[in-house]
Amino acid sequence: MLNKQMLNVLLTNDDGIEAEGLQAMRSALAAIDGVRLAVIAPDGNRSAMARSITTRRPLWVAEVPFADGSVGYATDGTPVDCVRLARLGLVEGFDAELVVSGINHGANLGDDITYSGTVAAALEGVVLGLPSIAVSQQSGARALDYRYDGGFGFDVAANFVARLVQRIEDVPLPATTLLNVNVPAGEPAGVEVTSLGKRIYRDELKLEREEEHRRRYWIYGSDPGFHDEPGTDLAAVAAGRVAVTPIHFDLTDRAGLEALKGFDLDDLLAAPIGRRAVGDGPVAPARSRPGRDRSAHEMP
């Protein structure tokens, strides 16, 4: 149960501690009576790092002063590291009860959330048993992805999430679920509870530079499309509505469990492994390969 007298809120992001979106969210949360706020964020942009963690070196942490006289903490780690630092007691006497991640510069919709550091930080909160909110702002050009075209306005997103935090005990949110909030550019036409939509990625293998013994490629295409399905986050933001999507960590396919149990997997323990044909060698890399539209749920 959350502390009704003083709610400890951890604010983080993946765009970095100096990012305008985080600062807008920080100001809105700091203005709430009864909220004790701690800010721990990366010291630079860590977009698209998903659930990366830092295990092979120690983390640097620096105190960062804010214009209002408060301080935050910047680390050379990842967004998930930031949540772990808070949980392990980086801020003396602070035990987070709620995680807010954002405001991200650009939308995090549909299949894209699996790449998102913003959503990953909120998901880490869920893993640790904390209610969590990820919030992202669509660009002024109304792109349905991470592009910065047209700049950003964060006031609507910051105010919406601040009000959500004020009423977090009244929100019917299971303990193992986070809320992924995406706010459209301009004045929203309303709020819609949505499911995750499906992307159409236009990836392309494009040779950018070639040197002796190595080549450099672009592999991710621009302007991804989406399946315009009513009730999804992509469709809601495209129509100018705030999308609120409940997301949980359990990735198990329950129907697939029963189907797979009907297959004799034990038989594979005795099956011989095929040998590579004599003369097979390494395949040379392509210089370029045209892309094609591909749903995120379609195998390449």
C-alpha positions in Angstrom: 0.0 0.0 0.0 1.4 3.4 -0.9 2.1 5.9 1.9 -0.8 8.4 1.9 1.1 10.9 4.0 4.2 11.2 1.7 4.6 9.4 -1.6 8.2 8.7 -2.7 8.4 9.1 -6.5 11.4 8.2 -8.6 11.7 10.1 -11.8 14.0 8.8 -14.6 14.2 8.7 -18.4 16.4 7.6 -21.3 17.0 11.0 -22.9 19.3 12.2 -20.1 19.0 14.3 -17.0 19.2 17.6 -18.9 16.4 16.7 -21.3 13.5 19.1 -21.5 10.9 16.4 -21.2 12.3 15.2 -17.8 12.6 18.7 -16.6 8.9 19.4 -17.4 7.9 16.2 -15.6 10.1 17.1 -12.7 8.5 20.5 -12.2 5.0 19.1 -12.4 5.7 16.4 -9.9 7.5 18.7 -7.5 4.4 20.9 -7.4 2.3 18.1 -5.9 1.7 18.3 -2.2 2.7 15.1 -0.5 5.2 14.0 -3.1 8.8 13.5 -2.2 10.7 13.4 -5.5 14.1 11.8 -6.4 15.6 12.2 -9.8 18.1 9.7 -11.1 18.7 9.7 -14.8 21.5 9.0 -17.4 24.1 11.6 -17.9 23.4 11.6 -21.6 21.1 10.1 -24.2 20.5 6.4 -23.8 17.5 6.0 -26.2 16.7 2.5 -27.5 18.8 0.7 -24.9 15.8 -1.3 -23.8 16.6 -3.4 -20.7 20.3 -3.0 -20.9 22.2 -3.1 -17.6 25.8 -2.4 -16.7 27.5 -5.4 -15.2 31.2 -5.3 -16.3 32.2 -2.0 -14.7 31.2 0.3 -11.8 28.9 3.2 -12.3 29.8 6.8 -11.9 27.2 9.0 -10.3 27.3 12.8 -10.1 25.1 15.2 -8.2 23.4 17.7 -10.6 21.9 21.0 -9.3 18.6 22.2 -10.7 17.5 25.8 -11.2 14.9 25.6 -8.3 17.6 24.6 -5.8 16.9 20.9 -5.7 19.4 18.3 -7.0 19.3 15.1 -9.0 21.7 12.4 -9.8 23.2 11.6 -13.2 24.9 8.3 -14.0 26.9 6.9 -16.9 24.6 3.8 -16.7 21.4 2.9 -18.4 17.8 3.7 -17.6 17.3 0.4 -15.8 20.5 1.0 -13.8 18.9 4.3 -12.6 16.0 2.4 -11.1 18.3 -0.1 -9.5 20.4 2.6 -8.0 17.4 4.1 -6.4 16.2 0.7 -5.0 19.7 0.0 -3.6 19.7 3.2 -1.6 21.6 5.8 -3.6 19.4 8.6 -2.1 19.7 8.4 1.6 16.4 7.8 3.4 14.5 7.5 0.1 12.6 4.3 -0.7 10.7 4.6 -4.0 7.0 3.8 -4.0 6.3 4.8 -7.6 8.4 5.1 -10.7 7.8 7.7 -13.5 9.9 7.4 -16.6 9.9 10.3 -19.1 8.7 12.5 -20.6 10.3 10.8 -23.6 11.1 12.9 -26.7 9.1 11.0 -29.2 6.3 8.4 -29.1 6.8 4.8 -27.7 4.0 2.9 -29.4 3.2 -0.7 -30.5 6.2 -3.0 -31.0 8.6 -0.1 -30.5 8.2 -0.4 -26.7 10.5 -3.4 -26.7 13.4 -1.2 -27.7 12.5 1.7 -25.5 14.7 2.8 -22.5 11.8 4.8 -21.2 9.5 1.8 -21.0 12.3 -0.4 -19.8 12.9 1.8 -16.7 9.2 1.6 -15.9 9.2 -2.1 -16.5 12.1 -2.4 -14.0 9.9 -0.7 -11.4 7.3 -3.4 -12.1 10.0 -6.1 -11.7 10.8 -4.6 -8.3 7.1 -4.6 -7.3 6.5 -0.8 -7.8 3.7 0.8 -9.7 5.2 2.5 -12.7 4.3 4.9 -15.5 6.1 5.5 -18.7 5.2 8.7 -20.6 6.2 9.8 -24.1 5.3 12.9 -26.2 4.7 12.8 -29.9 6.7 15.4 -31.9 5.2 18.5 -33.4 5.3 16.9 -36.9 3.0 14.2 -35.5 5.4 11.4 -36.3 4.4 8.1 -34.7 7.9 7.2 -33.7 11.0 8.7 -32.0 11.8 11.4 -34.5 12.2 15.0 -33.3 10.7 16.8 -36.3 8.6 19.8 -35.3 9.8 20.1 -31.7 7.9 19.1 -28.6 5.5 20.6 -26.2 5.5 18.8 -22.8 2.9 20.7 -20.7 -0.1 18.5 -21.5 1.8 15.3 -20.8 3.4 16.6 -17.6 0.0 17.8 -16.2 -1.8 14.6 -17.2 0.8 12.3 -15.5 1.0 14.6 -12.4 -2.8 14.2 -12.0 -2.5 10.5 -12.5 0.2 10.4 -9.8 -2.1 12.3 -7.4 -4.8 9.7 -7.9 -2.5 6.6 -8.2 -4.2 4.8 -5.3 -7.6 5.1 -7.1 -6.3 3.8 -10.4 -7.3 0.1 -10.9 -3.7 -0.9 -11.7 -2.5 -4.5 -10.8 0.8 -4.7 -8.9 2.6 -6.3 -11.9 1.4 -3.8 -14.5 2.7 -0.5 -15.8 0.9 2.2 -17.7 2.5 3.3 -21.0 1.2 6.8 -21.7 1.6 8.4 -25.2 0.5 12.0 -25.6 -0.3 13.4 -29.1 1.0 16.7 -30.3 -1.3 19.7 -29.8 -4.5 19.6 -27.8 -5.7 16.0 -27.3 -9.1 15.0 -28.5 -9.5 12.8 -25.4 -8.0 9.8 -23.6 -8.3 6.2 -24.7 -7.3 2.9 -22.9 -5.6 0.9 -25.6 -3.8 -2.3 -26.5 -0.4 -2.3 -28.2 -0.5 -1.8 -32.0 1.6 -3.5 -34.7 4.3 -1.7 -36.6 5.3 -2.1 -40.2 9.1 -1.6 -40.3 10.7 -0.6 -43.6 14.2 -1.8 -42.9 16.9 -1.7 -45.6 20.5 -3.0 -45.8 22.3 0.1 -47.2 26.0 0.3 -47.7 27.2 3.6 -46.3 31.0 3.2 -46.5 33.5 0.6 -47.5 37.1 0.2 -46.4 39.7 -2.6 -46.6 38.3 -5.7 -44.8 35.2 -3.9 -43.5 32.0 -2.2 -44.5 29.6 0.1 -42.7 25.8 -0.2 -43.2 22.6 1.6 -42.4 20.0 -1.1 -41.5 17.0 0.6 -40.1 14.6 2.4 -42.5 12.8 5.6 -41.7 9.1 6.4 -41.5 7.7 3.1 -40.2 4.0 2.4 -40.8 1.4 0.7 -38.7 -1.7 -1.4 -38.9 -4.5 1.0 -38.3 -6.6 -1.1 -35.9 -9.2 0.6 -33.7 -8.4 0.2 -30.0 -4.7 0.3 -30.4 -2.2 2.9 -29.1 -1.0 3.7 -32.6 -4.5 4.4 -33.9 -5.4 6.5 -30.8 -2.4 8.8 -31.1 -2.8 9.0 -34.9 -6.4 10.3 -34.2 -5.1 12.8 -31.6 -6.0 11.0 -28.4 -3.9 10.2 -25.4 -3.2 6.5 -25.4 -2.9 4.7 -22.0 -1.8 1.1 -22.3 -1.5 -1.3 -19.4 1.5 -3.6 -19.9 2.7 -6.5 -17.8 6.1 -8.3 -17.7 4.8 -11.9 -18.3 5.7 -12.7 -21.9 4.5 -16.3 -21.6 2.2 -17.5 -24.4 -0.4 -19.4 -22.4 -2.0 -21.0 -25.5 1.4 -22.0 -26.8 2.2 -23.8 -23.5 -0.6 -26.4 -24.2 0.3 -26.8 -27.8 4.0 -27.3 -27.1 3.3 -29.8 -24.4 1.7 -32.0 -27.1 5.0 -32.2 -29.0 7.5 -34.9 -28.0 10.5 -32.7 -27.1 12.2 -35.6 -25.3 12.7 -37.2 -28.7 15.0 -34.4 -29.7 17.5 -35.5 -27.0 18.2 -38.7 -29.1 18.0 -37.2 -32.5 21.4 -36.9 -34.3 22.6 -33.4 -35.3 23.1 -33.0 -39.1 26.6 -32.3 -40.3 27.6 -29.4 -42.5 28.3 -30.5 -46.1 32.0 -30.6 -47.2 33.0 -27.4 -49.0 30.5 -25.2 -47.2 32.2 -21.9 -46.4 31.4 -18.5 -45.1 28.9 -16.4 -47.1 30.2 -13.0 -48.3 28.2 -10.0 -47.1 26.0 -8.1 -49.5 26.9 -4.6 -50.6 23.3 -3.5 -50.4 19.9 -5.1 -50.3 16.6 -3.5 -50.9 14.2 -3.4 -48.0 10.6 -4.4 -47.9 7.6 -3.6 -45.6 7.6 -6.0 -42.8 5.3 -6.2 -39.8 7.1 -6.5 -36.5 5.3 -9.8 -36.0 6.5 -11.2 -39.3 9.7 -13.2 -39.5 12.4 -11.6 -41.8 
